[in-house]
Amino acid sequence: MSPAVKIELINCENCILDEIADKESNRNDVAETYAFCIISSEKPNFGRINRAILQRWTRSGLDYIKRRAWNWVEGKVQ
């Protein structure tokens, strides 16, 4: 059996806020970064992140990003 590998995004809150502000980023890009925030040992301010997502997209966009991020965390999306 191979050992588990953990990849962690450093400064995930600022990374995702920059990505949300980048007009070339799409919801799937942000969802993957959101997943890294979920599993991070850092404690990002999800309220701030969610507000930034809502400013760029709609409530359904936030729901989509969160749902896809959790699917990624649970290994349902690659």
PDB file of N, CA, C and O in Angstrom, chain B, residues numbered from 101:
ATOM      1  N   MET B 101       0.842  -1.171   0.000  1.00  0.00           N
ATOM      2  CA  MET B 101       0.000   0.000   0.000  1.00  0.00           C
ATOM      3  C   MET B 101       0.894   1.243   0.000  1.00  0.00           C
ATOM      4  O   MET B 101       1.862   1.321   0.757  1.00  0.00           O
ATOM      5  N   SER B 102       0.567   2.193  -0.840  1.00  0.00           N
ATOM      6  CA  SER B 102       1.363   3.415  -0.902  1.00  0.00           C
ATOM      7  C   SER B 102       0.923   4.382   0.188  1.00  0.00           C
ATOM      8  O   SER B 102      -0.239   4.378   0.596  1.00  0.00           O
ATOM      9  N   PRO B 103       1.860   5.219   0.665  1.00  0.00           N
ATOM     10  CA  PRO B 103       1.506   6.183   1.713  1.00  0.00           C
ATOM     11  C   PRO B 103       0.601   7.286   1.168  1.00  0.00           C
ATOM     12  O   PRO B 103       0.649   7.613  -0.018  1.00  0.00           O
ATOM     13  N   ALA B 104      -0.214   7.847   2.038  1.00  0.00           N
ATOM     14  CA  ALA B 104      -1.090   8.953   1.653  1.00  0.00           C
ATOM     15  C   ALA B 104      -0.267  10.214   1.452  1.00  0.00           C
ATOM     16  O   ALA B 104       0.738  10.434   2.129  1.00  0.00           O
ATOM     17  N   VAL B 105      -0.703  11.026   0.523  1.00  0.00           N
ATOM     18  CA  VAL B 105      -0.046  12.290   0.236  1.00  0.00           C
ATOM     19  C   VAL B 105      -1.047  13.406   0.502  1.00  0.00           C
ATOM     20  O   VAL B 105      -2.199  13.328   0.074  1.00  0.00           O
ATOM     21  N   LYS B 106      -0.612  14.434   1.201  1.00  0.00           N
ATOM     22  CA  LYS B 106      -1.468  15.588   1.459  1.00  0.00           C
ATOM     23  C   LYS B 106      -0.859  16.806   0.777  1.00  0.00           C
ATOM     24  O   LYS B 106       0.311  17.131   0.979  1.00  0.00           O
ATOM     25  N   ILE B 107      -1.658  17.457  -0.017  1.00  0.00           N
ATOM     26  CA  ILE B 107      -1.244  18.687  -0.678  1.00  0.00           C
ATOM     27  C   ILE B 107      -2.021  19.821  -0.035  1.00  0.00           C
ATOM     28  O   ILE B 107      -3.243  19.750   0.100  1.00  0.00           O
ATOM     29  N   GLU B 108      -1.307  20.869   0.361  1.00  0.00           N
ATOM     30  CA  GLU B 108      -1.973  21.995   1.018  1.00  0.00           C
ATOM     31  C   GLU B 108      -1.617  23.296   0.306  1.00  0.00           C
ATOM     32  O   GLU B 108      -0.465  23.538  -0.052  1.00  0.00           O
ATOM     33  N   LEU B 109      -2.622  24.111   0.116  1.00  0.00           N
ATOM     34  CA  LEU B 109      -2.459  25.430  -0.490  1.00  0.00           C
ATOM     35  C   LEU B 109      -2.126  26.424   0.607  1.00  0.00           C
ATOM     36  O   LEU B 109      -2.889  26.589   1.558  1.00  0.00           O
ATOM     37  N   ILE B 110      -0.992  27.082   0.474  1.00  0.00           N
ATOM     38  CA  ILE B 110      -0.573  28.076   1.460  1.00  0.00           C
ATOM     39  C   ILE B 110      -1.303  29.389   1.182  1.00  0.00           C
ATOM     40  O   ILE B 110      -1.467  29.789   0.029  1.00  0.00           O
ATOM     41  N   ASN B 111      -1.739  30.052   2.250  1.00  0.00           N
ATOM     42  CA  ASN B 111      -2.447  31.327   2.144  1.00  0.00           C
ATOM     43  C   ASN B 111      -3.688  31.186   1.256  1.00  0.00           C
ATOM     44  O   ASN B 111      -3.924  31.988   0.353  1.00  0.00           O
ATOM     45  N   CYS B 112      -4.467  30.148   1.541  1.00  0.00           N
ATOM     46  CA  CYS B 112      -5.586  29.794   0.673  1.00  0.00           C
ATOM     47  C   CYS B 112      -6.641  30.891   0.569  1.00  0.00           C
ATOM     48  O   CYS B 112      -7.241  31.061  -0.492  1.00  0.00           O
ATOM     49  N   GLU B 113      -6.880  31.639   1.645  1.00  0.00           N
ATOM     50  CA  GLU B 113      -7.901  32.685   1.584  1.00  0.00           C
ATOM     51  C   GLU B 113      -7.548  33.748   0.545  1.00  0.00           C
ATOM     52  O   GLU B 113      -8.389  34.115  -0.275  1.00  0.00           O
ATOM     53  N   ASN B 114      -6.326  34.239   0.574  1.00  0.00           N
ATOM     54  CA  ASN B 114      -5.929  35.242  -0.417  1.00  0.00           C
ATOM     55  C   ASN B 114      -5.870  34.651  -1.819  1.00  0.00           C
ATOM     56  O   ASN B 114      -6.190  35.332  -2.793  1.00  0.00           O
ATOM     57  N   CYS B 115      -5.467  33.394  -1.928  1.00  0.00           N
ATOM     58  CA  CYS B 115      -5.425  32.745  -3.250  1.00  0.00           C
ATOM     59  C   CYS B 115      -6.814  32.690  -3.875  1.00  0.00           C
ATOM     60  O   CYS B 115      -6.991  33.035  -5.043  1.00  0.00           O
ATOM     61  N   ILE B 116      -7.806  32.252  -3.084  1.00  0.00           N
ATOM     62  CA  ILE B 116      -9.149  32.139  -3.658  1.00  0.00           C
ATOM     63  C   ILE B 116      -9.762  33.513  -3.927  1.00  0.00           C
ATOM     64  O   ILE B 116     -10.482  33.684  -4.911  1.00  0.00           O
ATOM     65  N   LEU B 117      -9.487  34.488  -3.070  1.00  0.00           N
ATOM     66  CA  LEU B 117     -10.013  35.835  -3.321  1.00  0.00           C
ATOM     67  C   LEU B 117      -9.416  36.417  -4.595  1.00  0.00           C
ATOM     68  O   LEU B 117     -10.120  37.081  -5.356  1.00  0.00           O
ATOM     69  N   ASP B 118      -8.133  36.180  -4.837  1.00  0.00           N
ATOM     70  CA  ASP B 118      -7.506  36.619  -6.094  1.00  0.00           C
ATOM     71  C   ASP B 118      -8.129  35.904  -7.283  1.00  0.00           C
ATOM     72  O   ASP B 118      -8.375  36.509  -8.326  1.00  0.00           O
ATOM     73  N   GLU B 119      -8.381  34.616  -7.115  1.00  0.00           N
ATOM     74  CA  GLU B 119      -8.967  33.836  -8.211  1.00  0.00           C
ATOM     75  C   GLU B 119     -10.391  34.301  -8.510  1.00  0.00           C
ATOM     76  O   GLU B 119     -10.774  34.403  -9.676  1.00  0.00           O
ATOM     77  N   ILE B 120     -11.167  34.579  -7.488  1.00  0.00           N
ATOM     78  CA  ILE B 120     -12.533  35.080  -7.682  1.00  0.00           C
ATOM     79  C   ILE B 120     -12.504  36.410  -8.438  1.00  0.00           C
ATOM     80  O   ILE B 120     -13.346  36.652  -9.303  1.00  0.00           O
ATOM     81  N   ALA B 121     -11.551  37.258  -8.117  1.00  0.00           N
ATOM     82  CA  ALA B 121     -11.440  38.572  -8.773  1.00  0.00           C
ATOM     83  C   ALA B 121     -10.944  38.473 -10.210  1.00  0.00           C
ATOM     84  O   ALA B 121     -11.172  39.383 -11.007  1.00  0.00           O
ATOM     85  N   ASP B 122     -10.272  37.386 -10.546  1.00  0.00           N
ATOM     86  CA  ASP B 122      -9.724  37.193 -11.897  1.00  0.00           C
ATOM     87  C   ASP B 122     -10.857  36.816 -12.849  1.00  0.00           C
ATOM     88  O   ASP B 122     -11.436  35.738 -12.718  1.00  0.00           O
ATOM     89  N   LYS B 123     -11.174  37.672 -13.785  1.00  0.00           N
ATOM     90  CA  LYS B 123     -12.291  37.453 -14.707  1.00  0.00           C
ATOM     91  C   LYS B 123     -12.084  36.246 -15.618  1.00  0.00           C
ATOM     92  O   LYS B 123     -13.035  35.786 -16.250  1.00  0.00           O
ATOM     93  N   GLU B 124     -10.871  35.731 -15.697  1.00  0.00           N
ATOM     94  CA  GLU B 124     -10.618  34.543 -16.507  1.00  0.00           C
ATOM     95  C   GLU B 124     -10.917  33.256 -15.746  1.00  0.00           C
ATOM     96  O   GLU B 124     -11.007  32.187 -16.350  1.00  0.00           O
ATOM     97  N   SER B 125     -11.068  33.349 -14.442  1.00  0.00           N
ATOM     98  CA  SER B 125     -11.397  32.176 -13.641  1.00  0.00           C
ATOM     99  C   SER B 125     -12.883  31.876 -13.758  1.00  0.00           C
ATOM    100  O   SER B 125     -13.711  32.785 -13.819  1.00  0.00           O
ATOM    101  N   ASN B 126     -13.210  30.590 -13.788  1.00  0.00           N
ATOM    102  CA  ASN B 126     -14.619  30.203 -13.835  1.00  0.00           C
ATOM    103  C   ASN B 126     -15.014  29.507 -12.535  1.00  0.00           C
ATOM    104  O   ASN B 126     -14.185  29.320 -11.645  1.00  0.00           O
ATOM    105  N   ARG B 127     -16.265  29.132 -12.435  1.00  0.00           N
ATOM    106  CA  ARG B 127     -16.763  28.531 -11.194  1.00  0.00           C
ATOM    107  C   ARG B 127     -16.054  27.225 -10.858  1.00  0.00           C
ATOM    108  O   ARG B 127     -15.820  26.937  -9.684  1.00  0.00           O
ATOM    109  N   ASN B 128     -15.711  26.439 -11.858  1.00  0.00           N
ATOM    110  CA  ASN B 128     -15.011  25.181 -11.595  1.00  0.00           C
ATOM    111  C   ASN B 128     -13.612  25.432 -11.033  1.00  0.00           C
ATOM    112  O   ASN B 128     -13.159  24.710 -10.145  1.00  0.00           O
ATOM    113  N   ASP B 129     -12.930  26.450 -11.549  1.00  0.00           N
ATOM    114  CA  ASP B 129     -11.615  26.820 -11.009  1.00  0.00           C
ATOM    115  C   ASP B 129     -11.737  27.192  -9.539  1.00  0.00           C
ATOM    116  O   ASP B 129     -10.963  26.729  -8.701  1.00  0.00           O
ATOM    117  N   VAL B 130     -12.711  28.029  -9.240  1.00  0.00           N
ATOM    118  CA  VAL B 130     -12.912  28.503  -7.872  1.00  0.00           C
ATOM    119  C   VAL B 130     -13.341  27.351  -6.958  1.00  0.00           C
ATOM    120  O   VAL B 130     -12.941  27.301  -5.795  1.00  0.00           O
ATOM    121  N   ALA B 131     -14.142  26.437  -7.473  1.00  0.00           N
ATOM    122  CA  ALA B 131     -14.582  25.293  -6.670  1.00  0.00           C
ATOM    123  C   ALA B 131     -13.395  24.427  -6.242  1.00  0.00           C
ATOM    124  O   ALA B 131     -13.352  23.945  -5.110  1.00  0.00           O
ATOM    125  N   GLU B 132     -12.448  24.235  -7.131  1.00  0.00           N
ATOM    126  CA  GLU B 132     -11.275  23.439  -6.773  1.00  0.00           C
ATOM    127  C   GLU B 132     -10.463  24.137  -5.682  1.00  0.00           C
ATOM    128  O   GLU B 132     -10.012  23.493  -4.735  1.00  0.00           O
ATOM    129  N   THR B 133     -10.281  25.434  -5.811  1.00  0.00           N
ATOM    130  CA  THR B 133      -9.551  26.185  -4.797  1.00  0.00           C
ATOM    131  C   THR B 133     -10.333  26.208  -3.487  1.00  0.00           C
ATOM    132  O   THR B 133      -9.739  26.130  -2.411  1.00  0.00           O
ATOM    133  N   TYR B 134     -11.656  26.314  -3.566  1.00  0.00           N
ATOM    134  CA  TYR B 134     -12.518  26.269  -2.377  1.00  0.00           C
ATOM    135  C   TYR B 134     -12.310  24.937  -1.652  1.00  0.00           C
ATOM    136  O   TYR B 134     -12.266  24.894  -0.423  1.00  0.00           O
ATOM    137  N   ALA B 135     -12.183  23.863  -2.412  1.00  0.00           N
ATOM    138  CA  ALA B 135     -11.935  22.549  -1.807  1.00  0.00           C
ATOM    139  C   ALA B 135     -10.613  22.545  -1.048  1.00  0.00           C
ATOM    140  O   ALA B 135     -10.531  21.991   0.048  1.00  0.00           O
ATOM    141  N   PHE B 136      -9.587  23.151  -1.616  1.00  0.00           N
ATOM    142  CA  PHE B 136      -8.313  23.254  -0.909  1.00  0.00           C
ATOM    143  C   PHE B 136      -8.467  24.059   0.377  1.00  0.00           C
ATOM    144  O   PHE B 136      -7.818  23.759   1.380  1.00  0.00           O
ATOM    145  N   CYS B 137      -9.323  25.078   0.354  1.00  0.00           N
ATOM    146  CA  CYS B 137      -9.583  25.859   1.574  1.00  0.00           C
ATOM    147  C   CYS B 137     -10.271  24.993   2.627  1.00  0.00           C
ATOM    148  O   CYS B 137      -9.971  25.103   3.816  1.00  0.00           O
ATOM    149  N   ILE B 138     -11.188  24.138   2.195  1.00  0.00           N
ATOM    150  CA  ILE B 138     -11.901  23.272   3.128  1.00  0.00           C
ATOM    151  C   ILE B 138     -10.932  22.336   3.850  1.00  0.00           C
ATOM    152  O   ILE B 138     -11.046  22.141   5.060  1.00  0.00           O
ATOM    153  N   ILE B 139      -9.986  21.759   3.120  1.00  0.00           N
ATOM    154  CA  ILE B 139      -9.087  20.772   3.720  1.00  0.00           C
ATOM    155  C   ILE B 139      -7.833  21.391   4.328  1.00  0.00           C
ATOM    156  O   ILE B 139      -7.012  20.687   4.915  1.00  0.00           O
ATOM    157  N   SER B 140      -7.688  22.684   4.189  1.00  0.00           N
ATOM    158  CA  SER B 140      -6.493  23.363   4.680  1.00  0.00           C
ATOM    159  C   SER B 140      -6.402  23.339   6.203  1.00  0.00           C
ATOM    160  O   SER B 140      -7.417  23.353   6.899  1.00  0.00           O
ATOM    161  N   SER B 141      -5.179  23.302   6.703  1.00  0.00           N
ATOM    162  CA  SER B 141      -4.978  23.424   8.151  1.00  0.00           C
ATOM    163  C   SER B 141      -5.152  24.875   8.591  1.00  0.00           C
ATOM    164  O   SER B 141      -5.326  25.150   9.778  1.00  0.00           O
ATOM    165  N   GLU B 142      -5.104  25.808   7.629  1.00  0.00           N
ATOM    166  CA  GLU B 142      -5.427  27.205   7.917  1.00  0.00           C
ATOM    167  C   GLU B 142      -6.937  27.306   8.103  1.00  0.00           C
ATOM    168  O   GLU B 142      -7.679  26.439   7.640  1.00  0.00           O
ATOM    169  N   LYS B 143      -7.375  28.311   8.748  1.00  0.00           N
ATOM    170  CA  LYS B 143      -8.811  28.533   8.921  1.00  0.00           C
ATOM    171  C   LYS B 143      -9.209  29.789   8.166  1.00  0.00           C
ATOM    172  O   LYS B 143      -9.244  30.876   8.743  1.00  0.00           O
ATOM    173  N   PRO B 144      -9.512  29.650   6.875  1.00  0.00           N
ATOM    174  CA  PRO B 144      -9.886  30.832   6.098  1.00  0.00           C
ATOM    175  C   PRO B 144     -11.237  31.380   6.543  1.00  0.00           C
ATOM    176  O   PRO B 144     -12.044  30.670   7.143  1.00  0.00           O
ATOM    177  N   ASN B 145     -11.465  32.639   6.241  1.00  0.00           N
ATOM    178  CA  ASN B 145     -12.726  33.293   6.558  1.00  0.00           C
ATOM    179  C   ASN B 145     -13.720  32.974   5.437  1.00  0.00           C
ATOM    180  O   ASN B 145     -13.780  33.679   4.430  1.00  0.00           O
ATOM    181  N   PHE B 146     -14.496  31.905   5.626  1.00  0.00           N
ATOM    182  CA  PHE B 146     -15.430  31.491   4.578  1.00  0.00           C
ATOM    183  C   PHE B 146     -16.534  32.514   4.363  1.00  0.00           C
ATOM    184  O   PHE B 146     -17.077  32.603   3.262  1.00  0.00           O
ATOM    185  N   GLY B 147     -16.878  33.282   5.378  1.00  0.00           N
ATOM    186  CA  GLY B 147     -17.860  34.345   5.181  1.00  0.00           C
ATOM    187  C   GLY B 147     -17.361  35.361   4.164  1.00  0.00           C
ATOM    188  O   GLY B 147     -18.103  35.779   3.275  1.00  0.00           O
ATOM    189  N   ARG B 148     -16.122  35.747   4.298  1.00  0.00           N
ATOM    190  CA  ARG B 148     -15.509  36.701   3.356  1.00  0.00           C
ATOM    191  C   ARG B 148     -15.422  36.095   1.955  1.00  0.00           C
ATOM    192  O   ARG B 148     -15.715  36.762   0.962  1.00  0.00           O
ATOM    193  N   ILE B 149     -15.021  34.838   1.885  1.00  0.00           N
ATOM    194  CA  ILE B 149     -14.917  34.145   0.596  1.00  0.00           C
ATOM    195  C   ILE B 149     -16.290  34.044  -0.057  1.00  0.00           C
ATOM    196  O   ILE B 149     -16.442  34.338  -1.242  1.00  0.00           O
ATOM    197  N   ASN B 150     -17.291  33.626   0.721  1.00  0.00           N
ATOM    198  CA  ASN B 150     -18.640  33.477   0.174  1.00  0.00           C
ATOM    199  C   ASN B 150     -19.206  34.804  -0.300  1.00  0.00           C
ATOM    200  O   ASN B 150     -19.887  34.850  -1.325  1.00  0.00           O
ATOM    201  N   ARG B 151     -18.937  35.884   0.426  1.00  0.00           N
ATOM    202  CA  ARG B 151     -19.406  37.217  -0.013  1.00  0.00           C
ATOM    203  C   ARG B 151     -18.756  37.614  -1.343  1.00  0.00           C
ATOM    204  O   ARG B 151     -19.413  38.191  -2.209  1.00  0.00           O
ATOM    205  N   ALA B 152     -17.474  37.307  -1.501  1.00  0.00           N
ATOM    206  CA  ALA B 152     -16.788  37.627  -2.760  1.00  0.00           C
ATOM    207  C   ALA B 152     -17.384  36.822  -3.910  1.00  0.00           C
ATOM    208  O   ALA B 152     -17.555  37.340  -5.014  1.00  0.00           O
ATOM    209  N   ILE B 153     -17.699  35.559  -3.651  1.00  0.00           N
ATOM    210  CA  ILE B 153     -18.325  34.725  -4.687  1.00  0.00           C
ATOM    211  C   ILE B 153     -19.690  35.300  -5.052  1.00  0.00           C
ATOM    212  O   ILE B 153     -20.035  35.380  -6.231  1.00  0.00           O
ATOM    213  N   LEU B 154     -20.465  35.701  -4.049  1.00  0.00           N
ATOM    214  CA  LEU B 154     -21.789  36.270  -4.314  1.00  0.00           C
ATOM    215  C   LEU B 154     -21.713  37.574  -5.097  1.00  0.00           C
ATOM    216  O   LEU B 154     -22.600  37.866  -5.898  1.00  0.00           O
ATOM    217  N   GLN B 155     -20.668  38.356  -4.875  1.00  0.00           N
ATOM    218  CA  GLN B 155     -20.503  39.604  -5.636  1.00  0.00           C
ATOM    219  C   GLN B 155     -20.215  39.318  -7.100  1.00  0.00           C
ATOM    220  O   GLN B 155     -20.610  40.089  -7.975  1.00  0.00           O
ATOM    221  N   ARG B 156     -19.532  38.222  -7.371  1.00  0.00           N
ATOM    222  CA  ARG B 156     -19.184  37.886  -8.758  1.00  0.00           C
ATOM    223  C   ARG B 156     -20.277  37.070  -9.434  1.00  0.00           C
ATOM    224  O   ARG B 156     -20.603  37.312 -10.596  1.00  0.00           O
ATOM    225  N   TRP B 157     -20.845  36.105  -8.713  1.00  0.00           N
ATOM    226  CA  TRP B 157     -21.887  35.245  -9.249  1.00  0.00           C
ATOM    227  C   TRP B 157     -23.154  35.393  -8.421  1.00  0.00           C
ATOM    228  O   TRP B 157     -23.233  36.272  -7.563  1.00  0.00           O
ATOM    229  N   THR B 158     -24.118  34.566  -8.662  1.00  0.00           N
ATOM    230  CA  THR B 158     -25.383  34.614  -7.924  1.00  0.00           C
ATOM    231  C   THR B 158     -25.347  33.622  -6.754  1.00  0.00           C
ATOM    232  O   THR B 158     -24.347  32.940  -6.529  1.00  0.00           O
ATOM    233  N   ARG B 159     -26.447  33.559  -6.028  1.00  0.00           N
ATOM    234  CA  ARG B 159     -26.581  32.579  -4.945  1.00  0.00           C
ATOM    235  C   ARG B 159     -26.448  31.158  -5.499  1.00  0.00           C
ATOM    236  O   ARG B 159     -25.830  30.297  -4.872  1.00  0.00           O
ATOM    237  N   SER B 160     -27.025  30.923  -6.664  1.00  0.00           N
ATOM    238  CA  SER B 160     -26.910  29.583  -7.256  1.00  0.00           C
ATOM    239  C   SER B 160     -25.460  29.296  -7.648  1.00  0.00           C
ATOM    240  O   SER B 160     -25.032  28.142  -7.626  1.00  0.00           O
ATOM    241  N   GLY B 161     -24.707  30.325  -8.003  1.00  0.00           N
ATOM    242  CA  GLY B 161     -23.285  30.149  -8.289  1.00  0.00           C
ATOM    243  C   GLY B 161     -22.516  29.734  -7.049  1.00  0.00           C
ATOM    244  O   GLY B 161     -21.660  28.851  -7.113  1.00  0.00           O
ATOM    245  N   LEU B 162     -22.816  30.368  -5.914  1.00  0.00           N
ATOM    246  CA  LEU B 162     -22.188  29.989  -4.647  1.00  0.00           C
ATOM    247  C   LEU B 162     -22.543  28.550  -4.290  1.00  0.00           C
ATOM    248  O   LEU B 162     -21.676  27.771  -3.895  1.00  0.00           O
ATOM    249  N   ASP B 163     -23.817  28.202  -4.430  1.00  0.00           N
ATOM    250  CA  ASP B 163     -24.250  26.833  -4.128  1.00  0.00           C
ATOM    251  C   ASP B 163     -23.517  25.828  -5.017  1.00  0.00           C
ATOM    252  O   ASP B 163     -23.070  24.783  -4.543  1.00  0.00           O
ATOM    253  N   TYR B 164     -23.395  26.145  -6.298  1.00  0.00           N
ATOM    254  CA  TYR B 164     -22.689  25.271  -7.237  1.00  0.00           C
ATOM    255  C   TYR B 164     -21.233  25.075  -6.813  1.00  0.00           C
ATOM    256  O   TYR B 164     -20.734  23.951  -6.777  1.00  0.00           O
ATOM    257  N   ILE B 165     -20.564  26.174  -6.495  1.00  0.00           N
ATOM    258  CA  ILE B 165     -19.148  26.115  -6.101  1.00  0.00           C
ATOM    259  C   ILE B 165     -18.976  25.287  -4.839  1.00  0.00           C
ATOM    260  O   ILE B 165     -18.081  24.445  -4.768  1.00  0.00           O
ATOM    261  N   LYS B 166     -19.815  25.514  -3.854  1.00  0.00           N
ATOM    262  CA  LYS B 166     -19.704  24.763  -2.596  1.00  0.00           C
ATOM    263  C   LYS B 166     -19.991  23.281  -2.811  1.00  0.00           C
ATOM    264  O   LYS B 166     -19.278  22.431  -2.277  1.00  0.00           O
ATOM    265  N   ARG B 167     -21.025  22.962  -3.585  1.00  0.00           N
ATOM    266  CA  ARG B 167     -21.377  21.566  -3.860  1.00  0.00           C
ATOM    267  C   ARG B 167     -20.244  20.867  -4.608  1.00  0.00           C
ATOM    268  O   ARG B 167     -19.868  19.745  -4.268  1.00  0.00           O
ATOM    269  N   ARG B 168     -19.702  21.535  -5.628  1.00  0.00           N
ATOM    270  CA  ARG B 168     -18.612  20.939  -6.411  1.00  0.00           C
ATOM    271  C   ARG B 168     -17.352  20.804  -5.558  1.00  0.00           C
ATOM    272  O   ARG B 168     -16.634  19.812  -5.685  1.00  0.00           O
ATOM    273  N   ALA B 169     -17.070  21.767  -4.702  1.00  0.00           N
ATOM    274  CA  ALA B 169     -15.902  21.699  -3.819  1.00  0.00           C
ATOM    275  C   ALA B 169     -16.019  20.495  -2.890  1.00  0.00           C
ATOM    276  O   ALA B 169     -15.060  19.739  -2.735  1.00  0.00           O
ATOM    277  N   TRP B 170     -17.179  20.309  -2.274  1.00  0.00           N
ATOM    278  CA  TRP B 170     -17.360  19.167  -1.377  1.00  0.00           C
ATOM    279  C   TRP B 170     -17.278  17.847  -2.139  1.00  0.00           C
ATOM    280  O   TRP B 170     -16.752  16.866  -1.613  1.00  0.00           O
ATOM    281  N   ASN B 171     -17.785  17.808  -3.353  1.00  0.00           N
ATOM    282  CA  ASN B 171     -17.636  16.603  -4.171  1.00  0.00           C
ATOM    283  C   ASN B 171     -16.163  16.320  -4.435  1.00  0.00           C
ATOM    284  O   ASN B 171     -15.741  15.164  -4.428  1.00  0.00           O
ATOM    285  N   TRP B 172     -15.385  17.360  -4.665  1.00  0.00           N
ATOM    286  CA  TRP B 172     -13.952  17.207  -4.896  1.00  0.00           C
ATOM    287  C   TRP B 172     -13.277  16.676  -3.620  1.00  0.00           C
ATOM    288  O   TRP B 172     -12.455  15.762  -3.684  1.00  0.00           O
ATOM    289  N   VAL B 173     -13.627  17.252  -2.467  1.00  0.00           N
ATOM    290  CA  VAL B 173     -13.062  16.819  -1.187  1.00  0.00           C
ATOM    291  C   VAL B 173     -13.382  15.344  -0.943  1.00  0.00           C
ATOM    292  O   VAL B 173     -12.537  14.596  -0.452  1.00  0.00           O
ATOM    293  N   GLU B 174     -14.587  14.934  -1.283  1.00  0.00           N
ATOM    294  CA  GLU B 174     -15.022  13.557  -1.050  1.00  0.00           C
ATOM    295  C   GLU B 174     -14.554  12.592  -2.136  1.00  0.00           C
ATOM    296  O   GLU B 174     -14.865  11.402  -2.089  1.00  0.00           O
ATOM    297  N   GLY B 175     -13.807  13.104  -3.115  1.00  0.00           N
ATOM    298  CA  GLY B 175     -13.267  12.248  -4.171  1.00  0.00           C
ATOM    299  C   GLY B 175     -14.238  11.897  -5.276  1.00  0.00           C
ATOM    300  O   GLY B 175     -14.000  10.954  -6.031  1.00  0.00           O
ATOM    301  N   LYS B 176     -15.328  12.636  -5.386  1.00  0.00           N
ATOM    302  CA  LYS B 176     -16.326  12.381  -6.415  1.00  0.00           C
ATOM    303  C   LYS B 176     -16.041  13.123  -7.716  1.00  0.00           C
ATOM    304  O   LYS B 176     -16.632  12.813  -8.750  1.00  0.00           O
ATOM    305  N   VAL B 177     -15.141  14.099  -7.672  1.00  0.00           N
ATOM    306  CA  VAL B 177     -14.768  14.904  -8.841  1.00  0.00           C
ATOM    307  C   VAL B 177     -13.262  14.894  -8.943  1.00  0.00           C
ATOM    308  O   VAL B 177     -12.563  14.978  -7.933  1.00  0.00           O
ATOM    309  N   GLN B 178     -12.760  14.790 -10.163  1.00  0.00           N
ATOM    310  CA  GLN B 178     -11.311  14.842 -10.355  1.00  0.00           C
ATOM    311  C   GLN B 178     -10.940  15.900 -11.346  1.00  0.00           C
ATOM    312  O   GLN B 178      -9.759  16.089 -11.635  1.00  0.00           O
TER     313      GLN B 178
END
